[in-house]
Amino acid sequence: MTAASHRTNVATHQIDPFPWRLWDRVVSGRDERGDVPGWVMIVVMTAGLVAAITAIAGGQLQDMLRSALASVGG
């Protein structure tokens, strides 16, 4: 391997400092509708986690928030 080909090889494997270019390449090959079932699952699971955490530790979280706000407010 020559030095010139090594430099070319290294240059092609560098990380692009502009991540939206990668996003454009990923999205351009997709259908316009997107992945609706996947997003629905993520939203439903997130809502379920928030509901479960609130049910289990809601009172403690409120106390922590009140304490933090009181210490900042003086």
C-alpha positions, 0 to 999 in steps of 0.5 A, a space after each residue: 500500500 502506497 502512502 497516497 492510497 493510505 491517505 485516501 483510505 484514511 480520509 474516506 473513513 473519517 467521521 463527517 462533522 455535519 451529521 445532518 448529511 448522514 440523516 439526509 442519506 438515511 431518510 432519502 431512501 425511505 418511504 414518506 410515511 415513516 415507521 409509524 408502528 415503531 413510533 407508536 410503540 415508543 410513545 406508548 411505552 414511554 407513557 407507561 413508564 412515566 405512569 408507573 414511576 409516578 404511581 410508585 414514587 410520585 410522592 417522593 418525587 414531589 418532595 424532592 422537587 419541593 426541597 430543591 426549589 426551596 433550597 434555590 429560592 432561599 
